[in-house]
Structures are given as C-alpha cells and as structure tokens.
Amino acid sequence: MKHVFIIGSKGIPANYGGFETFVEHLTGGRQDKEIKYHVACMDEKEKIVTYNEAECFHLAVPSIGPAKAVYYDLKAFSWCLHYIKKHKIEHAIVYVLACRIGPFAGRLKRKLAECGGILYVNPDGHEWKRAKWNYFIRKYWKFSEKLMVKHADLLVCDSKNIESYIRREYAAYHPRTTYIAYGADEEDESLENTEDKLSAWYEKHDLKRGEYYLVVGRFVPENNYATMIREFMRSETKKDLVLITNVEQNKFYARLREESHFDVDKRIKFVGTVYDADLLTQIRKYAYGYLHGHEVGGTNPSLLEALGSTELNLLLDVGFNSEVARDGALYWTKEPGNLSRLLKRADEMTQEQKKQLADKAKARIRKDYSWSYIIAEYERLFLKQE
C-alpha cells in the first residue's frame, strides 16, 4: 500500500478553490486501490473522518492573518511525521500544495527522510506577484518558494510555463520536476433541474441567453479587470458584460469604479457569486463569450471550465493561457484598444466560426485535461518505484 499525505488545501469536501477541487477529484476518482490518501483539512475542531475513502485529519488553526496558512501547513506536516513514525509506514509521500513553508523545509525534509519518506511539492503559481500582498509578504513568498524548490525531492508543476520558470530561476539547485496539469470536468449534457434556475437567474439580472460576455474569478488587479472593463466600455458591443465575483468591501473595486465610472455603463453587471455548480455551468454554456484576464499562476481552473463549456473564449495573451487553449481561443493584449477591437471582431463572427473554435477547445480539454486522465497520471507517479 502506498500512503500519500496531502498538505496545503483547506480540505475536502471541496468548498473553496482550485487545490480543494483537485484533492476532491484525486481522492473521489481513485483508480488504484493500492493508494491510501491522508488529507489535511483546516477546521475549528480537531478530528479524523473518512471521506472518498481518504483519511481526513482536521486541524484547528487560529486566525492569525497571512501566517495562518503557514501555521496550518507546519501543523499538518508535523501530524504526518508523527503518523508515519507511529505506523512505521515505508516510502510515504508527503505532497505539499504551494510554497508557504520554505524556511522550515530543510528541517522537515530531513525528518521525513529519516522515516524513509519523500517530499513532493506543487509550486502553484507566482504567489509572490499577487497585488493583495504587501511588499514584505511578497518577499517572504518568493524566499519561501526558493527554499521549497531547493529541498523538494520532486516538483509537480501543473503548467509547462511554471515548470520552465522553476528550472530557469532555480537552475543552481538542479530541481527535479514533472508536469501534470490541473483537470477539468467534461461538459455534462444531462444537467438536471437547471433550466428553471437559469431562467430565474436571467430574469433577476435582466439578461438574455447568448447576449452577454462573462467573467468569473477573484476581483483582484492581477486578473486584469481594469483592462477588461475599460476596453468593454470603449467597445460598441450591444451585449452585456457579466462579472461573477465577490466585490464586497473590496478597495480595488471602489477605486476602479471611481476612476472609470463603469457604474454608469448599463451593460456592465456585477452579479455576485454563484455557488451552484450546475447553474454556473449553464451560465458559462450560454454566454456569447468568455473573457479571461488571469496572468499570475499556472493552469487556471476557471479557464479550463470555460474552454469546456463556452463556445467563444477571449484570453489575455500570456504563456499560461496560450499553452492551455492553443488555437481554440482568441487572444488580446493590454495595449489600449486591442481588446475593444477584438470584441468587435467577436461580435461579427459567424456561428460556424465560433463552433470551429469551440470544437478545438473541447477536444483539447478531453484529450489532455480530463480528470480521469489527470488522476491516472498522478497515480502512475505515486506508485512509481523511487
């Protein structure tokens, strides 16, 4: 039996973002019964439960700001070490998602090696570039990333661009890397009980099927909302711009509204969040097009979901996005006027032109990003003899 300990997600069942959804699929879609998963879960009370046949160890973590995630990862790693020793587990894998505990990685790696275990790390994206962090926190994330790379036995990158960056930036450490992408759900043609929900949602927000461009994601500067909104405002499209995102108490939102006055453009509609996965899939499916402005991070889950469900995708032209979509999407830059011109081109496309792009995008998802394929890749990695 191969024991794999997963640290760094908030836990399962998945109620949060990308890493949580990844762990949900990895455990729930397990194909080889010779693998036993142990998953760290952030909680208010400590307990051990079974979910997806994985042992989920819930750890109580105090609310201490940005340091909370670091404390959580350290506590989870210590739990794993104790468990491995107590049960005399041989060749255990501790898989750490994200690079938050770099300053402690050397000591933890030595303790794990003493137990015969090995350390895998998913470096995630460029966390140190995110605008939400102040200067000192960004410096910590970059330093932590460096030390995680230095001490990992293997770095599992979900983006080829991230893998290239790791090899180039930390060449002095001769990092051992491999590439396994993030997964995507294939479009479900048999979604039940969503038509009425969709109609009610459209009525609530004064929207029509096929008459809106869609954006889904966190409302942060590095996702280029400023460019997308300003370019949409200067465009002459008659369609709406629907933004599914949480902007409550968001300083960036308030500043952008004051600077651009987007609130006077009736086409621009902030509609809050949508937690119903089936409803969100339908909203994506019947959008005229999807706008994607992410430029920090690896393979983005919302991009994969859009490629699998939305016919027309307009993506910021950066390596992270083009390596995924290839010729199944249209691309824009942050140059003034570029996106507004692309919106005009998109509005004028024929249904056949849109379908050709959609077919390429969905074929890409089926071939290289289906969860069944990604899970098989991970299981091959975990079961491979070291």
Secondary structure by P-SEA (a helix, b strand, c coil): cbbbbbcccccccccccaaaaaaaaaaaacccccbbbbbbbbccccccccccccbbbbbbbcccccaaaaaaaaaaaaaaaaaaaaacccbbbbbbcccccccaaaaaaaaaaaacbbbbbcccccccccccccaaaaaaaaaaaaaaaacccbbbbccaaaaaaaaaacccccccbbbbbbbbbcccccccccaaaaaaaaaaaccccccbbbbbcccccccaaaaaaaaaaaccccbbbbbbccccccaaaaaaaaacccccccccccccccccaaaaaaaaaaccccccccccccccaaaaaaaacccbbbbcccaaaaaaccccccccccccaaaaaaaaaaaaccaaaaaaaaaaaaaaaaccccaaaaaaaaaaaaaccc
